Amino acid sequence: MLTKAIARRPLISILLLACFLRIVASFMSEGYLMHDDHFWVVEAAASWSDGKDYNNWMPWSQESLGRIPEPHYTNLAYSSLHYLYFSAIKSLGISDPMTLMLILRLIHGLISLISVYLSYKIANILGGKRAAGWVGLAMAALFWMPIVSVHQLVEAACIPPLLASTWFLLKHTKPLNIRSLLISGAFLGLATGLRYQVGVMGLGIVIAFFIDNSNRNKITSLRNSLILGGSALFVFSLTQIPTDLWLWGEPFAQLRAYIEYNLTESGNYPQGSPLQYLGLVLVLFVPPISIAIVIGYFRNWRKHALIVLPSLAFLIFHSAFPNKQERFILPALPYILIGGTIGWFAIRESSELLKTKGARLIEKGSIGLALIINITLLAGLTISSKNTSEMKAMYALNQMDDVHSFLYITADGHALAPRLYLGSWDPYTIADSSTDIAEQRDRHINSLSESTPNYLVFVGDSHLGDLINGFKEHYPSLSYVAQFSPGRLDRLMHYLNPHNPLKRVMIYKIDSNIYIK
């Protein structure tokens, strides 16, 4: 009965599965995945909603620090949407940080269902229901999809408008009408406004227009390119210019700062082989099936140029650019999945070798192995949290009624205090293994005020104990409050790459008598 219901309504079944997994991830996957998705998006936006400026990005904040105001190199569009969210939700009387973030994760998970829906519809148009079913299931339940979908990664947030742009190019019969081109361009401009780099996909779309076998008229191709490009540029400008004019008095100030920064600083970020992203694609689409997807992706590249060429242009750009981080290629992955699945089905139908009994057995075995790997990883990742030790430590301070301020002490690597969970944007003091503890303590005594720290928060791993003992020599009456250990995902990431430091957090309270002169 259930199987028949799924067969009759595959899209609804896939969306229900995707929804269930994202709800689970929203409740179970707390914390944040990476630095940028929290401190450059959530923390910045939450502080703005409270009338503060956590990162000192605003010109008035920089002026108050005696600096000449200049734009930060981040894109403010995505964080500005979060500012609207925090302002709206707090106006309803909701202020608990855990609740604020749970609702935010649920919203992101809900929006990601658009990507599942559009991927299914695009695959259905180009490859039929069977290909659409596989694509939809993968978008719903690939092992990394739910956890990525509910966190604040702009690389994932730009996928729904990207797919919408492609959908409006494919849903109508050719020739393309002006309305479809304008709407497609608008969604492309919106996606580019969220994530500058996806604008490269527009180049792939233009090339696809000109090599389209059904359109031999190059004037028509040029017309289509100009209409779509003009619409994209107009909507992109709307995502940038109003904020730039208000903050900096000139258009595209943030974009200019972003380009200048990347031209000069990209070499200071993780480097890698030009083939790094190919290996990542093979992992993310689960071997051995991922090999078939990559082969299929290039199978009918001309026939499905609107799927392959935009994503290929995006991959080539990031493969050539020095700064190579795994999350950067997220916007291209649905396109690789759609094109690869359709292409592989075409190979299966045209190859007599792949129709033999032995080939079918190998294929079934490969699918079975990939499913086992994916389900195992999916079950673990969907309920996993990352960077929760710092989050829980700040929330623990939030629940105390006697916190003046705190001293944030890092023993291994660099760490920032996620102050959203503290519920306060007041400045805090930092220290590390190079800090002159006695001098810092005396400075606090001499400038005694309400902002003087009365809690110590230690963050680190192997050197944490030594650093705590060093502080105890100068703060002999420290009292232990709580500790928070890194989660399973943190430990796994550290195991896979020791450069990802583990962060165990310990909180101590300072005896107020230490500050009596």
C-alpha positions as CSV (number, residue, x, y, z in Angstrom):
1,M,0.0,0.0,0.0
2,L,2.8,2.4,1.0
3,T,4.8,1.5,-2.1
4,K,1.8,2.2,-4.4
5,A,1.2,5.5,-2.7
6,I,4.8,6.5,-3.2
7,A,4.7,5.4,-6.9
8,R,1.5,7.4,-7.5
9,R,2.8,10.6,-5.8
10,P,6.6,10.5,-5.9
11,L,7.2,14.2,-5.5
12,I,5.0,14.5,-2.4
13,S,6.7,11.5,-0.9
14,I,10.1,12.9,-1.6
15,L,9.2,16.3,-0.1
16,L,7.8,14.7,3.0
17,L,11.0,12.7,3.5
18,A,13.1,15.9,2.9
19,C,10.9,17.8,5.4
20,F,11.2,15.1,8.1
21,L,15.0,15.0,7.8
22,R,15.3,18.7,8.0
23,I,13.1,19.0,11.0
24,V,15.2,16.4,12.8
25,A,18.4,18.3,11.8
26,S,16.9,21.6,13.0
27,F,16.3,20.2,16.5
28,M,19.4,18.0,16.7
29,S,22.1,19.9,14.9
30,E,22.8,22.9,17.1
31,G,25.8,25.1,17.0
32,Y,27.3,26.3,13.8
33,L,29.2,24.6,11.0
34,M,31.9,27.2,10.2
35,H,33.2,30.6,11.2
36,D,31.6,32.6,8.4
37,D,28.1,31.1,8.7
38,H,27.8,32.2,12.3
39,F,30.1,35.2,13.0
40,W,29.6,36.9,9.7
41,V,25.9,36.2,9.3
42,V,24.1,35.3,12.5
43,E,26.2,37.3,15.1
44,A,26.4,40.3,12.9
45,A,22.7,40.4,12.1
46,A,21.6,39.7,15.7
47,S,23.8,42.5,17.0
48,W,22.3,44.9,14.5
49,S,18.8,44.0,15.7
50,D,19.9,45.0,19.2
51,G,21.4,48.3,18.1
52,K,25.0,47.1,18.3
53,D,27.6,46.3,15.7
54,Y,29.4,43.1,16.7
55,N,32.1,43.2,13.9
56,N,32.5,47.0,13.7
57,W,31.5,46.9,10.0
58,M,29.4,50.0,10.1
59,P,31.0,53.4,9.3
60,W,29.9,54.9,12.6
61,S,31.4,52.1,14.6
62,Q,34.7,52.5,12.8
63,E,34.7,56.2,13.4
64,S,34.1,55.7,17.1
65,L,37.3,53.6,17.1
66,G,39.3,56.4,15.5
67,R,39.5,54.6,12.1
68,I,38.7,55.9,8.6
69,P,35.5,54.1,7.6
70,E,35.8,51.6,4.8
71,P,33.6,48.7,3.7
72,H,34.4,45.3,5.0
73,Y,34.9,42.7,2.2
74,T,31.9,40.6,3.1
75,N,28.6,40.6,1.2
76,L,25.9,42.2,3.5
77,A,22.9,41.0,1.6
78,Y,22.5,37.6,3.3
79,S,23.3,38.9,6.8
80,S,20.8,41.8,6.2
81,L,18.0,39.2,5.6
82,H,19.0,37.7,9.0
83,Y,18.7,41.2,10.5
84,L,15.1,41.4,9.3
85,Y,14.5,38.0,10.8
86,F,15.9,38.8,14.2
87,S,14.2,42.2,14.3
88,A,10.8,40.6,13.5
89,I,11.1,37.6,15.8
90,K,12.2,39.7,18.7
91,S,9.3,42.1,18.2
92,L,7.1,39.1,19.0
93,G,8.7,38.8,22.4
94,I,11.0,35.8,21.6
95,S,14.5,36.4,22.9
96,D,15.9,33.1,24.1
97,P,19.0,32.4,21.9
98,M,18.3,28.7,21.6
99,T,14.7,29.3,20.5
100,L,15.8,32.1,18.0
101,M,18.3,29.7,16.4
102,L,15.9,26.7,16.3
103,I,13.3,28.8,14.4
104,L,16.0,30.1,12.1
105,R,17.1,26.5,11.3
106,L,13.5,25.4,10.7
107,I,13.1,28.4,8.3
108,H,16.2,27.4,6.3
109,G,15.1,23.8,6.2
110,L,11.7,24.9,4.9
111,I,13.3,27.1,2.2
112,S,15.6,24.2,1.1
113,L,12.5,22.2,0.1
114,I,12.2,24.6,-2.8
115,S,15.6,23.2,-4.1
116,V,14.3,19.6,-3.8
117,Y,11.1,20.5,-5.6
118,L,12.8,22.4,-8.5
119,S,15.5,19.7,-8.9
120,Y,12.8,17.1,-9.3
121,K,10.8,19.2,-11.8
122,I,13.9,20.1,-13.9
123,A,15.0,16.5,-14.0
124,N,11.5,15.4,-15.0
125,I,11.4,17.8,-17.9
126,L,14.8,16.7,-19.2
127,G,15.0,13.0,-18.3
128,G,11.5,11.8,-17.3
129,K,10.0,10.5,-14.0
130,R,12.6,7.9,-13.2
131,A,15.5,10.3,-13.4
132,A,13.5,12.9,-11.5
133,G,12.8,10.3,-8.7
134,W,16.5,9.6,-8.2
135,V,17.4,13.3,-8.3
136,G,14.6,14.2,-5.8
137,L,15.6,11.4,-3.4
138,A,19.3,12.5,-3.6
139,M,18.4,16.2,-2.9
140,A,16.2,15.1,0.0
141,A,18.5,12.6,1.6
142,L,22.1,12.7,0.5
143,F,24.0,12.3,3.8
144,W,25.1,16.0,3.9
145,M,21.9,17.6,2.6
146,P,19.8,17.9,5.8
147,I,22.6,19.4,8.0
148,V,23.8,21.8,5.3
149,S,20.2,22.9,4.5
150,V,19.4,24.0,8.1
151,H,22.5,26.0,8.8
152,Q,23.3,29.5,7.7
153,L,25.6,28.8,4.7
154,V,25.1,31.4,2.0
155,E,26.4,28.9,-0.5
156,A,23.3,26.8,0.2
157,A,21.0,29.7,0.5
158,C,21.6,30.8,-3.0
159,I,20.6,27.4,-4.5
160,P,16.8,27.9,-4.6
161,P,16.9,31.1,-6.7
162,L,19.6,29.6,-8.9
163,L,17.4,26.6,-9.6
164,A,14.4,28.8,-10.1
165,S,16.3,30.7,-12.8
166,T,17.0,27.5,-14.6
167,W,13.4,26.3,-14.2
168,F,12.0,29.4,-16.0
169,L,14.4,28.7,-18.9
170,L,13.2,25.1,-19.3
171,K,9.5,25.0,-18.3
172,H,8.2,26.7,-21.5
173,T,8.6,25.5,-25.0
174,K,11.1,27.3,-27.2
175,P,11.6,29.9,-28.4
176,L,12.0,31.6,-25.0
177,N,9.7,34.4,-24.4
178,I,10.6,37.7,-22.9
179,R,8.7,37.0,-19.7
180,S,10.6,33.8,-19.0
181,L,13.9,35.5,-19.7
182,L,13.1,38.4,-17.4
183,I,12.0,36.1,-14.5
184,S,15.0,33.8,-15.0
185,G,17.4,36.7,-15.0
186,A,15.7,38.2,-11.9
187,F,16.3,34.9,-10.0
188,L,19.9,34.8,-11.2
189,G,20.4,38.3,-10.1
190,L,19.0,37.5,-6.7
191,A,21.2,34.5,-6.3
192,T,24.3,36.6,-7.3
193,G,23.2,39.2,-4.8
194,L,23.4,36.6,-2.1
195,R,26.7,35.0,-3.4
196,Y,28.8,37.0,-5.8
197,Q,30.5,34.1,-7.4
198,V,27.4,32.4,-8.8
199,G,27.3,35.3,-11.3
200,V,29.8,33.2,-13.2
201,M,27.0,30.8,-14.0
202,G,25.5,33.6,-16.2
203,L,28.4,33.2,-18.5
204,G,27.6,29.5,-18.9
205,I,24.0,30.3,-19.7
206,V,25.1,32.8,-22.4
207,I,27.3,30.1,-24.0
208,A,24.4,27.6,-23.8
209,F,22.2,30.1,-25.7
210,F,24.7,30.4,-28.5
211,I,25.4,26.6,-28.9
212,D,21.7,25.6,-28.7
213,N,21.1,23.4,-31.7
214,S,17.4,24.4,-31.8
215,N,18.3,28.0,-32.3
216,R,20.5,28.7,-35.3
217,N,19.7,32.4,-35.2
218,K,22.6,34.1,-33.4
219,I,20.6,37.3,-33.2
220,T,18.0,35.5,-31.1
221,S,20.8,34.1,-28.9
222,L,22.2,37.6,-28.4
223,R,18.7,39.0,-27.7
224,N,18.1,36.2,-25.1
225,S,21.5,36.9,-23.5
226,L,20.9,40.7,-23.3
227,I,17.4,40.4,-21.8
228,L,18.4,37.8,-19.2
229,G,21.6,39.6,-18.4
230,G,19.9,43.0,-18.1
231,S,17.3,41.5,-15.7
232,A,20.0,39.8,-13.7
233,L,22.0,43.0,-13.4
234,F,19.0,45.1,-12.4
235,V,17.9,42.7,-9.6
236,F,21.5,42.3,-8.5
237,S,21.9,46.0,-8.2
238,L,18.7,46.2,-6.1
239,T,20.4,43.8,-3.6
240,Q,23.5,46.0,-3.3
241,I,23.1,49.6,-4.2
242,P,20.5,50.8,-1.6
243,T,22.7,49.5,1.3
244,D,25.9,50.8,-0.3
245,L,24.5,54.3,-0.9
246,W,23.1,54.4,2.7
247,L,26.3,53.2,4.3
248,W,29.1,54.4,2.0
249,G,27.5,57.0,-0.3
250,E,28.6,55.1,-3.5
251,P,27.2,52.1,-5.4
252,F,28.8,48.7,-5.2
253,A,31.2,49.7,-2.4
254,Q,30.9,46.2,-0.8
255,L,31.5,44.4,-4.1
256,R,34.6,46.5,-4.8
257,A,36.0,45.8,-1.3
258,Y,35.2,42.1,-1.8
259,I,37.1,42.0,-5.2
260,E,40.0,43.9,-3.9
261,Y,40.4,41.7,-0.8
262,N,40.3,38.5,-2.9
263,L,42.8,39.8,-5.4
264,T,45.3,40.5,-2.6
265,E,44.5,37.9,0.1
266,S,43.2,34.8,-1.6
267,G,46.7,33.1,-1.4
268,N,46.4,33.2,2.4
269,Y,43.5,30.8,2.4
270,P,43.5,27.0,1.8
271,Q,45.1,26.1,-1.5
272,G,44.6,22.8,-3.3
273,S,45.0,20.9,-6.6
274,P,42.8,22.0,-9.6
275,L,41.3,18.5,-9.3
276,Q,40.4,19.0,-5.6
277,Y,36.7,19.7,-6.4
278,L,36.4,16.7,-8.6
279,G,37.5,14.5,-5.7
280,L,35.0,16.3,-3.5
281,V,32.2,15.7,-5.9
282,L,33.0,12.0,-6.0
283,V,32.8,11.9,-2.2
284,L,29.6,14.0,-1.8
285,F,27.6,12.0,-4.3
286,V,28.7,8.7,-2.6
287,P,31.0,6.2,-4.4
288,P,30.7,4.1,-6.4
289,I,27.5,5.7,-7.8
290,S,29.2,9.1,-7.8
291,I,31.5,7.8,-10.6
292,A,28.5,7.2,-12.8
293,I,27.1,10.6,-12.0
294,V,30.3,12.4,-13.0
295,I,30.5,10.3,-16.3
296,G,26.9,11.0,-17.0
297,Y,27.3,14.8,-16.3
298,F,29.5,15.1,-19.5
299,R,27.5,12.6,-21.6
300,N,25.0,15.0,-23.2
301,W,26.6,18.3,-22.3
302,R,25.4,20.0,-25.5
303,K,21.9,18.7,-25.3
304,H,21.6,19.8,-21.7
305,A,23.8,22.8,-22.0
306,L,21.7,25.0,-19.7
307,I,22.4,22.5,-16.9
308,V,26.0,21.6,-17.6
309,L,27.7,24.7,-18.9
310,P,26.6,27.2,-16.0
311,S,27.7,24.7,-13.4
312,L,30.9,23.8,-15.3
313,A,31.9,27.4,-15.7
314,F,31.4,27.8,-11.9
315,L,33.5,24.7,-11.2
316,I,36.3,25.9,-13.5
317,F,36.3,29.3,-11.9
318,H,36.7,27.9,-8.4
319,S,39.2,25.2,-9.5
320,A,41.4,28.0,-11.0
321,F,41.0,30.4,-8.0
322,P,43.6,29.9,-5.3
323,N,41.2,29.9,-2.3
324,K,39.7,26.5,-2.3
325,Q,37.2,25.7,0.5
326,E,34.8,22.8,0.2
327,R,31.6,24.8,0.8
328,F,32.3,27.0,-2.2
329,I,31.0,24.5,-4.8
330,L,27.7,23.8,-3.1
331,P,25.7,25.9,-5.7
332,A,26.9,23.7,-8.5
333,L,26.1,20.3,-6.9
334,P,22.4,20.1,-7.8
335,Y,23.3,20.8,-11.4
336,I,25.9,18.0,-11.4
337,L,23.4,15.7,-9.8
338,I,20.6,16.5,-12.4
339,G,22.9,16.4,-15.4
340,G,24.8,13.3,-14.2
341,T,21.7,11.3,-13.4
342,I,20.0,12.1,-16.8
343,G,23.3,11.4,-18.6
344,W,23.9,8.1,-16.9
345,F,20.4,6.9,-17.7
346,A,21.0,7.8,-21.4
347,I,24.3,5.8,-21.3
348,R,22.5,2.8,-19.9
349,E,19.9,2.9,-22.6
350,S,22.3,3.3,-25.5
351,S,25.0,0.8,-24.3
352,E,24.5,-2.9,-25.1
353,L,27.3,-3.8,-22.6
354,L,25.5,-2.1,-19.7
355,K,22.3,-4.1,-20.5
356,T,24.0,-7.5,-19.9
357,K,23.2,-9.5,-16.8
358,G,26.7,-9.0,-15.4
359,A,26.6,-5.2,-15.8
360,R,23.2,-5.1,-14.1
361,L,24.4,-7.1,-11.2
362,I,27.4,-4.8,-10.8
363,E,25.1,-1.7,-11.0
364,K,22.7,-3.1,-8.4
365,G,25.6,-4.0,-6.1
366,S,27.0,-0.5,-6.5
367,I,23.7,1.1,-5.7
368,G,23.3,-1.1,-2.7
369,L,26.8,-0.2,-1.4
370,A,26.2,3.5,-2.0
371,L,22.8,3.3,-0.1
372,I,24.4,1.6,2.9
373,I,27.2,4.2,3.0
374,N,24.7,7.1,2.6
375,I,22.2,5.9,5.1
376,T,25.0,5.3,7.7
377,L,26.4,8.8,7.2
378,L,23.0,10.4,7.0
379,A,21.9,8.9,10.3
380,G,25.1,10.2,12.0
381,L,25.3,13.7,10.5
382,T,21.6,14.6,10.7
383,I,21.7,14.4,14.5
384,S,25.2,15.9,14.9
385,S,26.2,19.3,16.2
386,K,29.4,21.3,15.7
387,N,31.0,24.0,17.7
388,T,28.6,23.4,20.5
389,S,31.0,23.6,23.4
390,E,31.5,27.4,23.0
391,M,27.8,27.8,22.3
392,K,26.8,25.9,25.5
393,A,29.3,27.8,27.6
394,M,28.0,31.2,26.5
395,Y,24.4,30.0,27.1
396,A,25.4,28.8,30.6
397,L,26.6,32.3,31.4
398,N,23.4,33.6,30.0
399,Q,21.5,31.7,32.6
400,M,23.5,33.2,35.5
401,D,22.4,36.5,37.0
402,D,25.7,37.7,38.3
403,V,27.9,38.0,35.2
404,H,29.6,41.3,34.8
405,S,31.9,40.3,32.0
406,F,34.2,37.4,31.2
407,L,37.8,36.7,30.2
408,Y,37.9,34.5,27.1
409,I,41.2,32.4,27.2
410,T,42.2,30.3,24.2
411,A,44.8,27.6,24.6
412,D,44.9,25.9,21.2
413,G,44.2,27.8,18.0
414,H,41.9,30.7,17.6
415,A,38.3,31.0,19.0
416,L,35.7,33.6,19.3
417,A,32.9,33.8,21.8
418,P,29.5,33.4,20.2
419,R,27.8,36.2,22.1
420,L,24.4,35.7,20.6
421,Y,24.0,32.8,23.1
422,L,25.2,35.1,26.0
423,G,22.5,37.6,25.2
424,S,24.9,40.5,25.6
425,W,27.1,42.4,23.2
426,D,29.2,44.1,25.8
427,P,33.0,43.9,25.2
428,Y,34.9,41.1,26.8
429,T,38.6,40.5,27.4
430,I,40.7,37.9,25.6
431,A,43.9,36.1,26.6
432,D,46.0,33.2,25.4
433,S,49.2,31.4,26.3
434,S,51.3,34.5,25.6
435,T,49.4,36.8,27.9
436,D,51.1,38.3,30.9
437,I,48.5,37.1,33.4
438,A,49.7,39.2,36.3
439,E,49.8,42.4,34.3
440,Q,46.3,41.8,32.9
441,R,44.9,41.1,36.3
442,D,46.5,44.2,37.8
443,R,45.0,46.2,34.9
444,H,41.6,44.9,35.7
445,I,42.1,45.8,39.4
446,N,43.2,49.4,38.5
447,S,40.3,49.9,36.2
448,L,37.7,48.3,38.4
449,S,34.2,48.7,36.9
450,E,31.0,46.8,36.1
451,S,32.8,45.5,32.9
452,T,35.6,43.9,34.9
453,P,35.4,40.1,34.3
454,N,34.2,37.9,37.1
455,Y,34.2,34.7,35.0
456,L,37.0,33.0,33.2
457,V,36.2,30.9,30.1
458,F,39.0,28.6,29.0
459,V,38.9,27.2,25.4
460,G,41.3,24.6,24.1
461,D,42.4,21.0,24.1
462,S,45.8,19.5,24.9
463,H,47.3,22.7,26.4
464,L,44.1,23.6,28.3
465,G,45.2,22.2,31.6
466,D,48.6,24.0,31.6
467,L,46.9,27.3,30.9
468,I,44.3,26.9,33.6
469,N,47.1,26.1,36.1
470,G,48.9,29.2,35.0
471,F,45.9,31.4,35.8
472,K,45.2,29.6,39.1
473,E,48.6,30.9,40.3
474,H,47.3,34.5,39.9
475,Y,43.7,33.8,40.7
476,P,44.1,31.3,43.6
477,S,40.5,31.4,44.7
478,L,39.0,30.4,41.3
479,S,35.9,28.2,41.7
480,Y,35.0,25.7,39.0
481,V,31.5,26.2,37.4
482,A,31.1,23.9,34.4
483,Q,32.8,22.3,31.4
484,F,31.6,21.5,27.9
485,S,33.2,18.9,25.7
486,P,33.4,19.0,21.8
487,G,30.7,16.9,20.0
488,R,31.1,13.8,17.9
489,L,31.3,15.8,14.7
490,D,34.0,18.0,16.1
491,R,36.0,15.0,17.1
492,L,35.5,13.4,13.6
493,M,36.6,16.5,11.8
494,H,39.7,16.7,14.1
495,Y,40.4,13.0,13.4
496,L,40.2,13.6,9.6
497,N,42.2,16.8,9.8
498,P,44.2,17.6,12.9
499,H,44.3,21.2,11.8
500,N,40.7,21.5,13.0
501,P,41.3,22.1,16.7
502,L,39.2,20.5,19.4
503,K,37.6,23.0,21.7
504,R,36.8,21.9,25.2
505,V,35.5,24.8,27.3
506,M,35.8,25.2,31.1
507,I,34.2,28.0,33.1
508,Y,35.6,29.3,36.4
509,K,34.3,32.1,38.6
510,I,36.6,34.7,40.1
511,D,36.3,35.5,43.8
512,S,35.4,39.2,43.9
513,N,37.9,39.7,46.8
514,I,40.7,39.3,44.2
515,Y,39.9,42.8,43.0
516,I,40.0,44.5,46.4
517,K,43.0,46.7,46.6
